Amino acid sequence: GHRDDGSTLTLSVLISEADGFGGGEFVTWRGAQPVAHALRRGDAVLFHSCRAHNVAQVTQGLRQSLVVELWTSDVNVRDRHA
């Protein structure tokens, strides 16, 4: 998994129909144990951005989601991809 460093909260909303793809479960972690969340279209997970999470490999079809990160600082000065 990874963490969304710098933001405070992350919201992940499943846009696709759940039967439109295989695999692709949204996963959070409790200690070293993965916790898969079965989502349907329109379902969302809101969590602290520092919590480890990931999406399992999509094995068929197309999985689309909307991800929103909420920040408490006035300006985002972090570039996670740099």
N, C-alpha and C positions, 0 to 999 in steps of 0.2 A: 504494500500500500504506500500511499504518499500522504503528505499533509499540505494544506493550502496555507503556507507560511505567510504571515503578514495580515491576513484578513481575520475577522472575528467569528463570523458565522458563514456557513455555506449552505445553499439551498440547491438541491438537485431534483428536477422534475422530469419524469418519464413522459416523453411526447409520443413515442411509438406505441402501437398496439402490442401488448405482451406476446401475442401469438405471431407477431411479424418478424421475430428473430429468435435464434437459439443461443443459449449461454447468456452472457451479458448481465449477470446478476450484479446488483449494487451491493458491495461488501464493506462492512465496517469491522473493526477488530476489538475483541474483548481480551486483553492480554495478548497471548500468542494465538488465540483461537479466532478464525474468521467467522463472521456472522452475516449470512446472506439475507438480503431483504427482497422478498417477492413483491414486485411493484406492478400495478396495472396502469394503463394510460391515465395520466393526470395525477397519479400519486406522487408525493414528494417526500424527501428526507431533508430535515433541517438539523444541522449538527455544528458543534464547535469546530472551526476550521483546523485546529491543531490536532484533531482526532484522525488517526490513520484510516484511510478508505481507498477503495479502488473499484473499478468495474471489471468483472471477469471477462475473459476473452469471448467475443461474439463469434459463434461458430457457424451461423447462417443468418441470412437476411440483413436488415438494417436497423440498428438501434439508435434512436435520436433522443437527446435530452436537452433540457435548458438548465444551465448552471449559473447561479448568481452568488457572488461573494460579497458580503457586507463588511465594510471597513469602518473603524472608529476614528481613524486619523483623517485629517482634512485632505491630505494629498497622498496618493500611492507613490512612494519613492522606491519601491522594491520591484525589481524585474526578476522574477523567478526563473526566466528562461535564459538569462545572461550568464 
